[in-house]
Amino acid sequence: MSSEKAGEDARMEFYRSSAVANYIKMVGIPKRTGQFRDMVASQSKLDLGSKEGIALIRTLGMVRFAKHPQQVNITDLLSGKMITTIAI
């Protein structure tokens, strides 16, 4: 249970950062695995090929992006809670 909570906290911290909001505004929603890895790599100091990096990508990937005309909603898949809304 605590690892689920830690994962949820990590997703909230990552996706609520202004750097991720700016990345999504400039590049768009990552639609492929490589684009998602690029987004995570732009904000993380970990080596994404390492064990910790792979776990980070798996944790941060448990979200759903919903694009609307004026905004992007990011929702946590495990809890169903809205993480953030980014105006575009």
Backbone hydrogen bonds, N-H to C=O, Kabsch-Sander energy under -0.5 kcal/mol:
donor,donor_aa,acceptor,acceptor_aa,energy
5,K,1,M,-2.0
6,A,2,S,-2.5
7,G,3,S,-2.3
8,E,4,E,-2.4
9,D,5,K,-2.5
10,A,6,A,-2.3
11,R,7,G,-2.4
12,M,8,E,-2.4
13,E,9,D,-2.6
14,F,10,A,-2.4
15,Y,11,R,-2.7
16,R,12,M,-1.7
17,S,14,F,-1.1
21,A,17,S,-1.7
22,N,18,S,-2.5
23,Y,19,A,-2.2
24,I,20,V,-2.7
25,K,21,A,-2.2
26,M,22,N,-2.2
27,V,23,Y,-3.2
28,G,23,Y,-0.8
28,G,24,I,-0.8
36,F,32,R,-2.2
37,R,33,T,-2.6
38,D,34,G,-2.0
39,M,35,Q,-2.0
40,V,36,F,-2.4
41,A,37,R,-2.9
42,S,38,D,-1.8
43,Q,39,M,-0.6
43,Q,40,V,-1.1
44,S,40,V,-1.3
48,L,46,L,-0.7
50,S,47,D,-1.6
53,G,47,D,-0.6
54,I,50,S,-2.4
55,A,51,K,-1.9
56,L,52,E,-2.2
57,I,53,G,-2.3
58,R,54,I,-2.2
59,T,55,A,-2.4
60,L,56,L,-3.0
61,G,57,I,-1.5
62,M,59,T,-1.2
63,V,61,G,-1.7
64,R,75,T,-2.5
66,A,73,N,-2.7
68,H,71,Q,-3.2
72,V,86,I,-2.3
73,N,66,A,-2.9
74,I,84,T,-2.7
75,T,64,R,-2.4
75,T,73,N,-0.5
76,D,81,K,-2.9
77,L,62,M,-2.2
78,L,62,M,-0.5
80,G,76,D,-1.6
83,I,74,I,-2.9
84,T,74,I,-1.4
86,I,72,V,-2.8
87,A,85,T,-0.5
88,I,70,Q,-2.3
